[in-house]
Amino acid sequence: MASTIRIRAIAGGDTTQVQSLISHPMDSGFVKDSKGQLIPAHHIEVVEFEHAGKVVFTCLWGPAVSKDPYVKFSFKGAKKGDDLKVSWVDNKGLSDSLVAKIQ
Amino acid sequence: MNEYADAPGQTRRTMLKGAAALAALGYGAGGLMPEAYAAADAKAWPADAFKQKGEADALKALYGKGAEASDKINLDAPEIAENGAVVPIAVTSSLPNVTAIAILVLDNPNTLAAAYKIPAGTEASVASRLKMAKTSKVVAVVESGGKLYSATKEVKVTVGGCGG
């Protein structure tokens, strides 16, 4: 997959509904591997959704968010064809971002 | 990925278009690229709040105040979650001027699971999936007009999501 982010934003009238899936292990730091060693915590900390230079939604995530996290929200003021930018950063400093078109 | 497969209008063509746009932007090389085009800032992450054990401490660390119960919050969570690794939880609220939503799982090792910032123009509604170690009360907290309100629901977990 080219990106870790899959996003689907659909404008319906005034409101745009956004669904996104990010491919990430979201290791909690409480799980042991097959050798009995704890797998260190590795999880996304912040996800930001930006439309027209304005942040429309921010996720602050702890290790209790499920693997390959999914989130759904809605915001007003966007129309079909607009750009929606998504970016995330995790506790190891890894990050990714994507610009999607609102459908 | 089922949401995408089942969603109407998502065709192979739109997926390919997306992939082409990515390649054009130079993101085609691969997944985890450190600091590529990053806007999300790890400094915004409230590390202290996520370490707290207990509802009151977590809320104090996150918002500096406590919450009162409200019937204007709809916490949609299953009565029984068969798989604690993936518990779908949705929060919506009819309260005015909502600026934040937080979800707490009281019997998880760390209470705070996720927090969301809701700017003006964004609806007071979020759906996502959480891990639950065992049967626990789940608390949705909504900040409205500078005050905190909460709703609670118990979710029974048959297989814990913290493994090991």
Interface residues (C-beta under 8 A of the other chain):
Chain A: M1 A2 S3 T4 R6 R8 I10 T15 Q19 L21 S23 M26 S28 F30 V31 K32 L38 E45 V46 V47 E48 E50 K54 V55 V56 F57 T58 C59 L60 W61 G62 P63 A64 V65 S66 K67 P69 Y70 V71 K72 F73 S74 F75 K76 G77 K85 S87 W88 V89 D90 N91 G93 L94 S95 D96 S97 L98 V99 A100 K101 Q103
Chain B: M1 E3 Y4 A7 G9 Q10 T14 G18 A19 A21 L22 A23 L25 Y27 G28 G30 G31 L32 M33 P34 E35 A36 Y37 A38 A39 A40 D41 A42 A44 W45 P46 F50 A85 V86 V87 A90 V105 N108 P109 N110 L112 A113 A114 A115 Y116 K117 I118 P119 G121 T122 E123 S125 V126 A127 S128 R129 L130 K131 M132 A133 G161 C162 G163 G164
